[in-house]
Amino acid sequence: MGMVSFWVPVSVSEAQALVEGDLDPWDLLEDERCIDVDKAWHGIHACLTGGIDEVDTVLGQVVMGGTEFGEDGGYGPPRLVSADQVRAASAALDELGPGGFAEQLDLAELTRLGAYPGVWDEDEDELRAWLGDGFDLLAATFRQAAAQGDAVLVLLS
């Protein structure tokens, strides 16, 4: 199956309930707000940040950012990207845009970095479309969350 990352926009009150342990983050995987980019998450992160590790930048908040809390679900604990971080990340994603993301997308670099899932030598057009679609979905999700003043829950499962 492999590692898949999920994002769920949550209200400020839901975010507080998550951190306080009154709401189980793993239950939100079934929520209609929940989105995923399949296994493209690490490649998207590497394209946004230039690396495969956590990065304390605005664009680093999108995939591997936020504050850890709660129980480890097997690939690390849930993360919560605050409403302020979501607004900043949304603006940065919009500024970059799909064209800027496509310019930063270097499949050979993803291979060199060892970005998960390690399929970067397969069909280039398909991989570019897969990563681009994932970027578009994340940008739209962060844009909508920012407009509503929401935080974003990030889960790796």
C-alpha positions as CSV (number, residue, x, y, z in Angstrom):
1,M,0.0,0.0,0.0
2,G,2.7,2.5,0.9
3,M,2.6,5.9,2.6
4,V,-0.2,8.3,1.7
5,S,-0.5,11.8,3.1
6,F,-3.9,13.3,3.9
7,W,-5.1,16.9,4.5
8,V,-8.2,17.9,6.3
9,P,-9.2,21.6,6.7
10,V,-10.5,22.0,10.3
11,S,-12.1,25.0,12.0
12,V,-10.3,26.7,14.9
13,S,-12.6,24.9,17.4
14,E,-11.9,21.5,15.8
15,A,-8.2,22.3,15.8
16,Q,-8.4,23.0,19.6
17,A,-10.3,19.7,20.1
18,L,-7.7,17.8,18.2
19,V,-4.8,19.2,20.2
20,E,-6.7,18.7,23.5
21,G,-7.5,15.1,22.6
22,D,-11.2,15.6,22.4
23,L,-11.3,14.7,18.7
24,D,-9.5,11.8,17.1
25,P,-7.5,13.0,14.1
26,W,-7.6,9.5,12.5
27,D,-11.4,9.6,12.5
28,L,-11.2,12.5,10.1
29,L,-9.8,10.3,7.3
30,E,-13.4,9.5,6.5
31,D,-14.5,13.2,6.5
32,E,-15.7,14.6,3.2
33,R,-13.2,17.4,3.6
34,C,-10.3,15.0,3.6
35,I,-8.1,15.0,0.5
36,D,-5.0,13.1,-0.5
37,V,-2.5,13.2,-3.3
38,D,-1.8,9.4,-3.1
39,K,2.0,8.8,-2.9
40,A,2.9,12.1,-4.7
41,W,3.2,13.9,-1.3
42,H,7.0,13.6,-1.0
43,G,7.7,14.5,-4.5
44,I,5.5,17.6,-4.2
45,H,7.3,18.5,-0.9
46,A,10.7,18.2,-2.6
47,C,9.6,20.4,-5.5
48,L,8.3,23.0,-3.1
49,T,11.3,23.0,-0.8
50,G,14.3,21.6,-2.7
51,G,14.7,18.8,-0.2
52,I,13.1,15.7,1.3
53,D,13.3,16.6,5.0
54,E,11.2,19.0,7.1
55,V,11.9,22.6,6.2
56,D,10.9,25.6,8.2
57,T,9.7,27.7,5.3
58,V,6.3,28.9,4.3
59,L,6.1,26.3,1.5
60,G,7.6,23.7,3.9
61,Q,4.4,23.9,5.9
62,V,2.2,22.5,3.1
63,V,3.3,18.8,3.2
64,M,5.6,18.3,6.2
65,G,4.8,21.3,8.3
66,G,2.7,22.1,11.3
67,T,3.0,21.2,14.9
68,E,3.0,17.5,15.9
69,F,0.5,16.3,18.4
70,G,-1.2,13.1,19.5
71,E,-0.4,9.5,18.9
72,D,1.9,8.3,16.2
73,G,-0.1,6.5,13.5
74,G,2.8,4.5,12.2
75,Y,4.6,7.1,10.1
76,G,4.6,9.9,12.7
77,P,2.1,11.8,14.7
78,P,-0.6,14.0,13.2
79,R,0.4,17.6,12.4
80,L,-1.7,20.7,12.6
81,V,-0.9,23.7,10.3
82,S,-2.3,26.7,12.1
83,A,-4.8,29.1,10.4
84,D,-2.0,31.8,10.2
85,Q,0.4,29.2,8.6
86,V,-2.4,28.1,6.2
87,R,-2.9,31.7,5.0
88,A,0.8,32.3,4.5
89,A,1.2,28.9,2.7
90,S,-1.9,29.5,0.5
91,A,-0.5,32.9,-0.6
92,A,2.9,31.3,-1.4
93,L,1.2,28.5,-3.4
94,D,-0.9,30.9,-5.3
95,E,2.2,33.1,-6.0
96,L,4.1,30.0,-7.3
97,G,1.2,28.8,-9.3
98,P,1.0,25.7,-11.5
99,G,3.5,27.1,-13.9
100,G,6.1,27.8,-11.2
101,F,5.6,24.4,-9.7
102,A,6.1,22.8,-13.2
103,E,9.4,24.8,-13.6
104,Q,10.6,23.5,-10.2
105,L,9.7,19.9,-11.0
106,D,12.9,18.0,-11.8
107,L,12.5,14.3,-11.9
108,A,16.2,13.6,-12.0
109,E,16.6,15.7,-8.8
110,L,13.8,13.7,-7.1
111,T,15.7,10.5,-7.9
112,R,18.9,12.0,-6.6
113,L,17.3,13.1,-3.4
114,G,15.6,9.7,-2.9
115,A,12.1,11.2,-2.7
116,Y,9.4,8.7,-2.0
117,P,8.0,6.6,-3.7
118,G,11.1,6.3,-6.0
119,V,9.3,6.1,-9.3
120,W,10.9,9.1,-10.9
121,D,12.5,7.3,-13.8
122,E,9.1,6.1,-15.1
123,D,6.9,7.9,-17.7
124,E,7.8,11.5,-17.5
125,D,4.6,12.9,-18.8
126,E,2.5,10.8,-16.4
127,L,4.7,11.8,-13.4
128,R,4.5,15.5,-14.3
129,A,0.7,15.3,-14.6
130,W,0.4,13.3,-11.3
131,L,2.6,15.8,-9.4
132,G,0.9,18.8,-11.0
133,D,-2.6,17.5,-10.2
134,G,-1.5,16.9,-6.6
135,F,-0.1,20.5,-6.4
136,D,-3.3,21.9,-7.8
137,L,-5.4,20.0,-5.3
138,L,-3.2,21.1,-2.4
139,A,-3.2,24.7,-3.6
140,A,-7.0,24.7,-3.9
141,T,-7.4,23.1,-0.4
142,F,-5.1,25.6,1.2
143,R,-6.8,28.5,-0.6
144,Q,-10.3,27.4,0.6
145,A,-9.0,26.8,4.1
146,A,-7.4,30.2,4.2
147,A,-10.6,31.9,3.0
148,Q,-12.5,30.2,5.8
149,G,-9.9,30.9,8.5
150,D,-9.3,27.2,8.9
151,A,-6.3,25.3,10.1
152,V,-5.2,22.1,8.2
153,L,-4.7,18.7,9.7
154,V,-1.9,16.6,8.0
155,L,-1.8,12.9,8.5
156,L,0.7,10.4,7.0
157,S,-0.7,6.9,6.9
